[in-house]
């Protein structure tokens, strides 16, 4: 256990050590690859468009953003990246873009696909029934 006067990053590293973050990176990137391999056509408006493999530093930043969201509360996560001077909290946009946050959120994955088969999320679409 670290001394009582330790800086917060010491405690962060206790829970999110390099090995754990490496596993998150591997599984998140694997999950994204499985999604793209099984989804032949992706809408240009999809948040997944432009996905780049994530890295350990990006995951550390992503988790830091999640933790800060627990401290700085807003109505929804888009408000954290607001450019309105009355609502803006610059640390969020300085850490990562909202689009990148949403991409990592979409593919954030904790388990090995070979151990637990992938269940991809496909939203239901309304179908017009012809009569």
N, C-alpha and C positions, 0 to 999 in steps of 0.2 A: 504494500500500500504506500502511495506517495506521502510525503510530509504534508501537514495541514496547510502550509503556505504555498503549495504548488500552484502553478498557473493552470488555467482551464485545459490547455492543450494536453497536459500530462494525463488528465482524467479521460479526455477524449480518446487518447491513444490506448488507454487500458481496454476500452470497449471496442474500438475500431482499429485493431492492430494491422500491420502490413499484410499478414497472411489472410485475415478475414476480408480486407479490402481487395486483395488479389483474387480471392474466390468470388466476391461480388462482381468484380470486373469481368472475369472469365464467364460466369454464368449469365450476366446481363448481355454480354456480347453474343454468347451462344444463343440466347433466347431471341435476340434481335435477328440473328442470321436465320434461325428456324422460321421466324415470322415472315421474313422476306422470301425465303425459299418456298413457303406455302401460300403466299399471297401474290398471285401473278400480276394483278393490276392494282396499283395504289393511287388513290386520288391525289392530284397535285396539291390539293388543299390539306392533305393529311399531315398531322404533326410529325409523322415518321419520315416524311420526305426530307432528304438531306441528312439522314442519320450517319454519324461517324462513330466508329468504335470508341467506347468510353475508356478512360484511363483511371488509374488510382488517384492521381491528383484531382481529376474532375469529380470522382465519387466522394472524395473528402469534402470538396466544395459543396456538392449536392447535399450531403448529410449535414454540413454546417448550415446550409440554407434551411433545411427542414427543422433543425434545432432552433434557429433564430425565429422561424415562423411560430414556434411555440411560445416565444417570448414576446414578439411583436405581433399582435393579433390583428387580422384584417378580416373582411367579410368573405373574400375568396382569394385564391392565389394570384389572380391577375392583378389585384390591387397592390401587391408587393412590388410590382414593376411599373407602377403608375408614374407618369411624368408630370402629373398635376403637382405643383409646388406644395399644396396643402396636404397631399397624401403621400408624397414621395418618401421612400426610405432608400437612399442611394446604395446602401451596402448590397442590396439584392441584385441590382443591375450591374454593379461593379464586380460582383462575384461570378455571375453567369447570366446569359440572356434567358428570358422567359421561355423562348422556344427550346433552348437546350435543356432547361429544367424539365419541361414537359416531355421531351424525348427520353431523357433518362428515366423519368417517372414511368413512362410507358413500358420500358424494357427492363426496369429494375427487377432483378431476379435473384433468388437465394438458393435454389436447389439445382442439382445436376440433372439435366434432361434424361440422361441414361438411367438414372435411378427412379425418377418420377416423370412419366410421360408428359409431354407438353399438351396443354389445353389452351389453345389460342383463343383470344377474345375476339369474336366477330359480332358487332352490334346487329341487332335485328333491324331490318328495314321494312317499312310498310309496303305491302304489296297491293296493287290494285287488282281487284277481282273483277274479271269481265263476266257479264251476265248475258 
